[in-house]
């Protein structure tokens, strides 16, 4: 039986944006976002990432893709996407995989809608098209320059009809394409036979080729939601790491006349940590502070603690390695710029709602409760919800009633089902 296969070329090198395919938008690596979009499409049978890069391959597998290692001669700046696609088809054919329809996704487009990808595939499988590309409608007046000045390309400069009196043109987004696999093999380029255009919303069409475009994508990520990524109300993580000030506290301190400091914490957060421990989820409190209250609170919670650390990311790596926990399986919640290094490392970067703007931009999930006001408990509930380890509503009711007010061969898709939802 011929399959619909999505192929995502993602080489390690990039001139415009260093390590572009691993950069994050909405807390998720770009290659991970592309894999998630393809896996969420109902028409796609398998998802393959073609790469020359070990780190990209690892991230692709974490998100549930199969990996084809691309040779160096097809991975340079001058190598075409078509060459990577043809190589992937050859590798799959050699492994007995019959590809009927090829979907080509580019990781540099972070907001691919799986439903739009499904529409493109159906335009191939149900006819009448041989190749399809995503585009946005435009009524813009396009010009070109030459030695004599500027001249209109898609319009007569002497006659400027109203928008409602014009037919739109279509601007290729570069986000995704769908093709009949046999036709692509014969043509060796992505536009052949009868070519169809699938119009997509402009808000989903941003393509990242510069640092400025990356920052734009990060800024609008909270506003552009698709069905590709898992619901952030459920956080599938194997460990929880928290900052202290601004997470366990409201980021304020009371100072008495002798200079002694005290902070306010939430009993609800304590219950959350207790529930995590009961479910076998390790908890680490990580802080740059030297205040004894950090260690005292962590010991009361019976959580691991690392404090007075200058490099929080290095401390997090060391702790995770010692416990044998992949960074991709850790949820980290922070509030300020000294948390950014940790947020970039983990699979679930989380922010409190009043966090620094850069932290909010780096987060995959933003909590609704503030630091010192149940933020840790909310994170715990989301993690436990994913594990099915506790009836969160029952635990909430009990707390309210009792607490005082204070590479090839291709991997199987099923093996990655749980991990990819994270």
C-alpha positions in Angstrom: 0.0 0.0 0.0 1.4 3.4 -1.0 1.8 5.9 1.9 1.6 9.6 2.4 5.0 10.6 3.8 6.0 14.0 5.1 9.7 14.8 4.7 11.3 17.7 6.5 14.8 18.6 5.3 16.8 20.1 8.2 20.5 20.5 7.7 22.8 21.6 10.5 24.4 24.6 8.7 22.7 28.0 8.2 24.1 31.3 7.1 21.3 33.7 8.0 20.4 32.3 11.5 23.0 30.1 13.2 21.7 26.6 14.0 18.3 27.8 12.7 16.4 24.5 12.7 17.1 24.1 16.4 16.1 27.7 17.4 12.9 27.9 19.4 9.6 29.6 18.8 7.1 29.3 21.6 9.5 27.2 23.5 9.7 24.5 20.8 12.6 23.9 18.4 11.7 24.8 14.8 12.3 21.2 13.6 10.1 20.0 16.5 7.3 22.3 15.4 7.4 21.0 11.8 7.4 17.4 13.0 4.4 18.1 15.3 2.5 19.7 12.4 3.1 16.8 10.1 2.2 14.2 12.8 -1.0 16.1 13.6 -2.2 15.9 10.0 -4.7 13.1 9.6 -3.7 12.3 6.0 0.0 11.7 6.8 1.2 8.1 7.5 4.7 8.8 8.5 7.0 11.7 9.2 10.7 11.7 8.2 13.4 14.3 8.9 16.4 14.3 6.5 19.5 15.7 8.3 23.2 15.6 8.4 23.3 16.8 12.1 23.3 14.6 15.2 21.6 17.1 17.4 18.8 17.8 14.9 18.3 14.0 14.5 18.0 13.6 18.3 15.4 16.4 18.6 13.5 15.0 15.6 13.2 11.7 17.3 12.1 13.3 20.5 9.2 14.8 18.7 8.3 11.5 17.0 9.9 11.7 13.6 11.9 9.0 11.8 15.4 10.1 10.7 17.3 9.7 7.4 20.9 10.7 7.6 21.7 12.9 4.7 25.2 12.6 3.1 27.6 15.6 3.3 27.4 16.3 -0.4 23.7 16.9 -0.1 24.0 19.1 3.0 26.0 22.2 1.8 24.8 25.7 1.1 24.3 24.9 -2.6 22.4 21.7 -2.1 18.8 21.9 -3.2 15.8 20.8 -1.2 14.8 18.6 -4.1 18.1 16.7 -3.8 17.3 15.9 -0.1 13.8 14.8 -1.0 15.0 12.5 -3.8 17.6 11.0 -1.5 14.9 10.4 1.2 12.6 8.7 -1.4 15.5 6.4 -2.5 16.3 5.5 1.1 12.7 4.6 1.8 12.3 2.6 -1.4 15.4 0.6 -0.5 13.7 -0.2 2.9 10.5 -1.3 1.3 8.4 1.8 1.9 6.2 2.7 -1.0 5.5 6.4 -1.2 2.5 7.5 -3.1 2.2 11.1 -2.0 5.1 13.3 -0.8 4.5 16.2 1.6 7.5 18.5 1.9 7.6 20.8 5.0 10.1 23.5 5.8 11.0 23.9 9.5 11.7 27.6 8.9 7.9 28.1 8.8 6.8 27.7 12.5 3.1 28.0 12.1 2.0 25.3 9.7 -1.6 24.3 10.2 -2.1 20.5 10.0 -5.6 21.0 8.6 -4.1 23.1 5.7 -1.5 20.3 5.1 -4.4 17.8 5.0 -6.2 19.9 2.4 -3.0 20.0 0.2 -2.6 16.2 0.4 -6.2 15.6 -0.5 -5.8 17.9 -3.6 -3.2 15.3 -4.7 -4.8 12.0 -3.5 -8.3 12.9 -4.6 -7.3 14.9 -7.7 -7.0 16.7 -9.9 -3.6 18.1 -9.1 0.0 16.7 -9.4 1.6 19.3 -7.2 0.3 21.8 -4.7 1.9 24.7 -2.8 0.8 26.9 0.1 0.4 30.6 -0.6 -1.2 33.8 0.7 -3.6 35.9 -1.4 -2.2 39.3 -2.2 -3.7 42.3 -3.8 -0.4 44.2 -3.6 1.0 46.2 -6.5 4.3 44.6 -7.4 7.1 46.7 -9.0 10.6 46.0 -10.3 13.5 48.4 -10.9 15.8 48.7 -13.9 18.2 51.3 -15.3 15.2 53.5 -16.3 13.5 53.4 -12.9 10.6 51.4 -11.6 7.8 49.8 -13.5 4.7 47.8 -12.5 4.8 44.0 -13.0 1.3 42.9 -12.1 -0.5 46.2 -12.9 -0.6 49.1 -15.3 0.7 52.1 -13.4 -1.6 54.4 -15.3 -4.7 52.4 -14.2 -5.0 51.5 -10.5 -8.3 49.5 -10.1 -9.9 49.2 -6.6 -9.1 46.0 -4.6 -12.7 44.7 -5.1 -12.3 45.1 -8.9 -9.1 43.0 -9.0 -8.3 39.3 -8.9 -5.7 38.3 -6.3 -2.3 37.0 -7.0 -0.7 34.4 -4.8 2.6 34.7 -2.9 4.3 31.3 -2.2 4.9 30.9 1.5 7.5 28.1 1.4 5.9 26.4 4.3 4.7 23.2 2.7 4.1 21.4 -0.6 2.4 18.2 -1.6 3.3 16.2 -4.7 2.6 12.9 -6.4 5.8 11.0 -5.6 6.2 9.3 -9.0 5.6 12.6 -10.8 8.2 14.3 -8.6 10.8 11.6 -9.3 10.3 12.1 -13.0 10.3 15.9 -13.0 12.9 16.2 -10.2 11.4 19.6 -9.1 8.4 20.5 -6.9 6.3 22.1 -9.6 5.1 19.8 -12.3 2.0 18.6 -14.1 -1.1 20.4 -13.0 -0.1 22.7 -10.1 -2.6 23.8 -7.5 -2.5 26.7 -5.0 -3.8 26.3 -1.5 -4.4 29.7 0.2 -3.5 29.9 3.9 -4.0 32.7 6.4 -1.3 35.3 6.3 -0.7 35.0 10.0 0.6 31.5 9.5 2.9 32.3 6.6 5.9 33.8 8.3 9.2 32.3 7.1 12.4 32.6 9.2 15.5 33.6 7.3 16.9 36.3 9.6 17.2 37.0 13.4 14.6 39.7 13.0 12.1 37.3 11.5 12.9 34.9 14.4 12.1 37.5 16.9 8.9 38.4 15.1 7.8 34.8 15.2 8.5 34.5 18.9 6.5 37.7 19.5 3.4 36.4 17.7 3.6 32.8 18.8 1.1 33.2 21.7 -1.3 34.6 19.2 -1.0 31.9 16.5 -2.3 28.7 17.8 -2.7 25.5 15.7 -3.8 22.0 16.5 -0.2 20.8 16.0 1.1 21.2 19.5 -0.2 19.4 22.5 -2.5 21.2 24.9 -0.2 23.0 27.4 -2.7 22.2 30.2 -1.1 18.8 30.1 2.7 18.8 30.6 4.3 15.4 29.9 7.5 15.7 31.9 9.6 13.3 34.0 11.0 15.9 36.3 10.2 19.5 37.6 12.8 22.2 38.2 11.9 25.5 39.6 13.5 28.9 40.2 12.9 30.2 43.8 12.4 33.9 43.9 9.4 34.9 41.7 8.2 31.3 41.5 7.9 30.0 45.1 7.6 33.6 46.2 6.0 36.7 44.8 9.5 38.1 44.2 9.4 40.4 47.2 11.2 40.3 50.6 10.4 41.7 54.0 13.4 43.3 55.7 13.4 44.0 59.4 15.5 46.7 61.3 18.4 44.3 61.6 18.5 43.5 57.9 17.0 40.0 58.2 14.9 39.0 55.2 11.8 36.9 55.1 9.6 35.8 52.2 6.0 34.6 51.7 5.3 31.1 50.3 2.2 29.2 49.4 1.1 26.0 51.2 -0.6 25.1 48.0 2.8 24.9 46.3 4.0 22.6 49.1 1.1 20.3 48.4 2.0 20.3 44.7 5.6 19.3 45.4 4.3 16.6 47.8 2.1 15.2 45.1 4.9 15.2 42.6 7.2 13.3 45.0 4.4 10.8 45.6 4.1 10.2 41.9 7.8 9.6 41.6 8.6 12.9 39.9 11.9 14.4 41.0 11.8 18.1 42.0 14.8 20.5 42.0 14.8 24.0 43.4 17.5 26.0 41.6 18.5 29.5 42.7 21.4 32.0 42.4 20.5 33.3 45.8 22.6 32.6 48.9 19.7 33.3 51.3 19.3 30.4 53.8 15.5 30.5 53.3 16.0 28.8 49.9 17.6 25.7 51.5 15.2 25.7 54.4 12.2 25.7 52.2 13.6 23.1 49.8 14.4 20.8 52.8 10.9 21.2 54.2 9.5 20.3 50.7 12.0 17.4 50.6 13.1 18.6 47.2 16.6 18.7 45.8 18.2 22.1 46.0 21.1 23.9 44.2 21.7 27.5 45.4 24.3 30.2 45.1 25.0 28.9 41.6 26.4 31.4 39.0 25.5 29.2 36.0 22.1 27.8 36.4 22.1 26.0 33.1 25.3 24.1 34.0 23.8 23.1 37.4 20.7 21.9 35.7 22.7 19.8 33.2 24.7 18.3 36.0 21.6 17.4 38.1 19.8 15.9 35.1 22.8 13.8 34.0 23.3 12.5 37.5 19.7 11.4 37.7 19.6 10.1 34.1 16.8 12.4 33.0 16.9 13.7 29.5 16.6 17.5 29.3 13.8 17.1 26.8 11.7 15.4 29.6 12.1 18.2 32.2 9.7 21.1 32.9 11.5 24.2 34.2 9.5 27.2 35.5 11.2 30.6 35.8 10.4 34.3 35.9 13.5 36.4 35.0 16.3 36.7 32.5 18.7 34.5 34.5 16.3 31.6 33.8 16.7 31.9 30.0 19.6 29.5 29.8 17.6 26.8 31.6 14.5 27.5 29.5 16.4 27.0 26.3 17.7 23.6 27.5 14.5 21.8 28.6 11.6 20.2 26.7 9.0 22.2 28.7 10.1 25.8 29.4 7.4 27.4 31.6 6.8 30.9 32.8 4.8 32.6 35.5 2.3 35.1 34.1 4.2 38.2 35.3 7.6 37.0 34.1 10.0 39.2 32.1 9.0 39.6 28.4 12.0 37.6 27.2 11.0 34.7 29.5 7.4 34.8 28.3 8.7 34.7 24.7 10.8 31.7 25.6 8.1 29.7 27.3 6.1 26.9 25.8 3.5 27.2 28.6 2.5 30.2 30.7 0.9 29.6 34.0 -2.2 31.4 35.2 -1.1 31.7 38.9 1.6 34.0 40.0 4.8 33.3 41.9 4.1 32.6 45.6 0.4 32.3 44.7 0.1 28.7 43.6 2.3 28.7 40.4 4.2 25.6 41.5 1.0 23.8 42.4 -0.5 24.6 39.0 2.6 23.3 37.2 2.4 20.1 39.4 -1.2 19.6 38.5 -0.4 19.9 34.8 2.4 17.4 35.1 0.3 15.0 37.1 -2.6 15.3 34.7 -0.3 14.0 31.9 0.9 11.0 34.0 -2.6 10.1 35.3 -0.9 9.8 38.7 -3.5 11.6 40.8 -7.1 12.8 40.6 -6.2 16.5 40.7 -9.7 17.7 41.4 -10.0 15.4 44.4 -6.7 16.6 45.7 -7.8 20.2 45.2 -10.9 19.6 47.2 -9.0 17.9 50.0 -6.5 20.8 50.1 -9.3 23.4 50.3 -10.9 21.5 53.1 -7.8 20.9 55.3 -5.1 23.5 54.5 -4.6 26.4 56.9 -4.8 29.8 55.2 -1.3 30.7 54.6 19.1 7.4 11.9 18.0 4.7 9.2 16.5 2.1 9.3 13.4 4.1 10.1 12.2 4.0 13.6 8.6 2.9 14.3 6.2 5.8 14.8 4.4 4.1 17.7 7.5 4.0 19.8 7.5 7.8 20.0 3.8 8.3 20.6 4.0 9.3 24.2 7.1 11.5 23.9 5.9 13.4 20.8 2.8 14.7 22.7 5.2 16.6 24.9 
